[in-house]
């Protein structure tokens, strides 16, 4: 019986040892699976974080490009307004000068036409660049410049046809010039707010 009891114990020990080895193998496999899943999860989190960071960088870069393009558009528009402003005042001075001629007025009108083309092109660019509030103020300034331009050019054309200064449009001219001045101020304030440079 002792012999049988000794065998049983050895057999039981062998079974327990075998079961321990199985448990260790299961734990090892389980650990490897958990490690692999952890690696995959960590990799996914890392890739997702990189994608989010790249998106943020692209949005920031786009925002910076739009901001720079707006500054350029607004500056070009105000410059075109100032150039046309000077041309209109030059024509006014020629129309009110004591010694002047239709040839001089005609030359001024040709320059004013090109100035108007440049102003309209830059106004369109501002309206495309936005934002809407700036585009609206740009359109109002464009309308004020147009009203002033029409008064001046019609006066010059009538005078060219008559061969001498025809009528006195000085009051209307100055009134339109004043209306334009307030629209310039409003546009500039709105542009500064949109660009966040009004601090």
C-alpha positions as CSV (number, residue, x, y, z in Angstrom):
1,X,0.0,0.0,0.0
2,X,2.8,2.3,0.7
3,X,4.1,1.7,-2.7
4,X,0.7,2.5,-4.2
5,X,0.5,5.6,-2.0
6,X,3.9,6.7,-3.2
7,X,3.0,6.3,-6.8
8,X,-0.2,8.2,-6.4
9,X,1.7,11.1,-4.8
10,X,4.2,11.1,-7.6
11,X,1.4,11.0,-10.1
12,X,-0.4,13.7,-8.4
13,X,2.8,15.8,-8.2
14,X,3.4,15.1,-11.9
15,X,-0.2,16.2,-12.6
16,X,0.2,19.3,-10.5
17,X,3.6,20.1,-12.2
18,X,2.0,19.6,-15.6
19,X,-0.9,21.8,-14.7
20,X,1.5,24.5,-13.4
21,X,3.3,24.3,-16.7
22,X,-0.1,24.6,-18.5
23,X,-1.0,27.6,-16.3
24,X,2.3,29.2,-17.0
25,X,1.9,28.7,-20.7
26,X,-1.7,30.1,-20.6
27,X,-0.4,33.1,-18.6
28,X,2.4,33.6,-21.1
29,X,0.0,33.5,-24.0
30,X,-2.5,35.7,-22.2
31,X,0.4,38.2,-21.4
32,X,1.5,38.2,-25.1
33,X,-2.1,38.8,-26.2
34,X,-2.5,41.7,-23.7
35,X,0.8,43.1,-24.8
36,X,-0.1,42.9,-28.4
37,X,-3.5,44.6,-27.8
38,X,-1.8,47.2,-25.7
39,X,0.7,47.9,-28.5
40,X,-2.1,48.1,-31.0
41,X,-4.1,50.4,-28.7
42,X,-1.1,52.6,-28.1
43,X,-0.3,52.7,-31.8
44,X,-3.9,53.7,-32.6
45,X,-3.9,56.4,-30.0
46,X,-0.6,57.7,-31.3
47,X,-1.7,57.7,-34.9
48,X,-5.0,59.3,-34.0
49,X,-3.2,62.0,-32.0
50,X,-0.9,62.7,-34.9
51,X,-3.8,63.0,-37.3
52,X,-5.6,65.4,-34.9
53,X,-2.4,67.5,-34.6
54,X,-1.9,67.5,-38.4
55,X,-5.5,68.7,-38.8
56,X,-5.0,71.5,-36.3
57,X,-1.8,72.5,-38.1
58,X,-3.5,72.6,-41.4
59,X,-6.4,74.7,-40.0
60,X,-4.0,77.1,-38.4
61,X,-1.9,77.4,-41.6
62,X,-5.1,78.0,-43.6
63,X,-6.3,80.6,-41.1
64,X,-2.9,82.4,-41.4
65,X,-3.0,82.3,-45.2
66,X,-6.6,83.8,-45.2
67,X,-5.5,86.4,-42.7
68,X,-2.5,87.4,-44.9
69,X,-4.6,87.4,-48.0
70,X,-7.2,89.6,-46.3
71,X,-4.6,92.1,-45.2
72,X,-3.3,92.3,-48.8
73,X,-6.8,92.7,-50.3
74,X,-7.9,95.4,-47.8
75,X,-4.6,97.3,-48.3
76,X,-4.9,97.1,-52.1
77,X,-8.5,98.3,-51.9
78,X,-7.7,101.4,-49.7
79,X,-4.7,102.2,-51.9
80,X,-7.0,102.1,-55.0
81,X,-9.5,104.3,-53.3
82,X,-6.7,106.8,-52.5
83,X,-5.4,106.8,-56.0
84,X,-8.8,107.4,-57.5
85,X,-9.5,110.0,-54.9
86,X,-6.4,111.9,-56.1
87,X,-7.4,111.6,-59.7
88,X,-10.9,112.9,-59.1
89,X,-9.5,115.9,-57.1
90,X,-7.0,116.5,-60.0
91,X,-9.9,116.7,-62.5
92,X,-11.8,118.9,-60.1
93,X,-8.8,121.3,-59.9
94,X,-8.6,121.3,-63.6
95,X,-12.3,122.1,-64.0
96,X,-12.1,124.9,-61.6
97,X,-8.8,126.4,-62.8
98,X,-8.9,129.7,-64.6
99,X,-6.8,128.5,-67.6
100,X,-7.6,125.0,-68.6
101,X,-8.8,123.1,-71.7
102,X,-10.9,120.2,-72.8
103,X,-7.8,118.3,-73.8
104,X,-6.6,118.3,-70.2
105,X,-10.0,117.2,-68.9
106,X,-10.1,114.4,-71.5
107,X,-6.6,113.2,-70.3
108,X,-7.9,113.2,-66.7
109,X,-10.9,111.2,-67.7
110,X,-8.7,108.5,-69.3
111,X,-6.7,108.2,-66.1
112,X,-9.8,108.2,-64.0
113,X,-11.3,105.4,-66.1
114,X,-8.2,103.2,-65.3
115,X,-8.3,104.2,-61.7
116,X,-12.0,103.1,-61.6
117,X,-11.1,99.7,-63.1
118,X,-8.4,99.1,-60.5
119,X,-10.8,100.2,-57.7
120,X,-13.5,97.8,-58.9
121,X,-11.1,94.9,-59.2
122,X,-9.8,95.4,-55.7
123,X,-13.3,95.9,-54.3
124,X,-14.3,92.5,-55.8
125,X,-11.3,90.9,-54.2
126,X,-12.3,92.3,-50.8
127,X,-15.9,91.0,-51.3
128,X,-14.5,87.5,-52.1
129,X,-12.1,87.4,-49.1
130,X,-14.8,88.5,-46.6
131,X,-15.9,88.2,-44.0
132,X,-19.4,89.4,-44.9
133,X,-19.3,92.5,-42.6
134,X,-16.2,93.7,-44.3
135,X,-17.5,92.9,-47.8
136,X,-20.7,94.9,-47.0
137,X,-18.7,97.9,-45.9
138,X,-16.5,97.6,-49.0
139,X,-19.6,97.7,-51.2
140,X,-20.9,100.8,-49.4
141,X,-17.5,102.5,-49.9
142,X,-17.5,101.4,-53.6
143,X,-21.0,102.9,-54.0
144,X,-19.9,106.2,-52.4
145,X,-16.9,106.3,-54.7
146,X,-19.1,105.6,-57.7
147,X,-21.5,108.4,-56.8
148,X,-18.5,110.8,-56.5
149,X,-17.0,109.5,-59.7
150,X,-20.2,109.9,-61.7
151,X,-20.7,113.5,-60.6
152,X,-17.1,114.4,-61.6
153,X,-17.0,112.6,-64.9
154,X,-20.4,113.8,-66.0
155,X,-19.4,117.4,-65.2
156,X,-16.2,116.9,-67.2
157,X,-18.0,115.3,-70.2
158,X,-20.5,118.1,-70.3
159,X,-17.7,120.7,-70.2
160,X,-15.8,118.9,-72.9
161,X,-18.8,118.9,-75.2
162,X,-19.4,122.6,-74.5
163,X,-15.8,123.5,-74.9
164,X,-15.7,125.3,-71.6
165,X,-16.6,124.5,-68.0
166,X,-20.3,123.8,-68.0
167,X,-22.3,124.4,-64.9
168,X,-21.1,124.6,-61.4
169,X,-21.0,121.2,-59.7
170,X,-18.6,122.2,-56.9
171,X,-21.2,121.8,-54.2
172,X,-22.3,118.3,-55.4
173,X,-18.7,117.3,-55.8
174,X,-17.7,118.3,-52.3
175,X,-20.8,116.7,-50.8
176,X,-20.0,113.4,-52.5
177,X,-16.3,113.7,-51.4
178,X,-17.5,114.1,-47.8
179,X,-19.8,111.1,-48.1
180,X,-16.9,109.0,-49.4
181,X,-14.7,110.1,-46.5
182,X,-17.1,108.7,-43.9
183,X,-17.3,105.4,-45.8
184,X,-13.5,105.1,-45.9
185,X,-13.4,105.5,-42.1
186,X,-16.2,102.9,-41.6
187,X,-14.5,100.4,-43.9
188,X,-11.1,100.8,-42.2
189,X,-12.6,100.3,-38.7
190,X,-14.5,97.2,-39.9
191,X,-11.4,95.8,-41.5
192,X,-9.3,96.3,-38.4
193,X,-12.0,94.5,-36.3
194,X,-12.0,91.6,-38.8
195,X,-8.2,91.4,-38.7
196,X,-8.2,91.8,-34.9
197,X,-5.8,94.7,-35.2
198,X,-8.0,97.2,-33.4
199,X,-6.6,96.6,-30.0
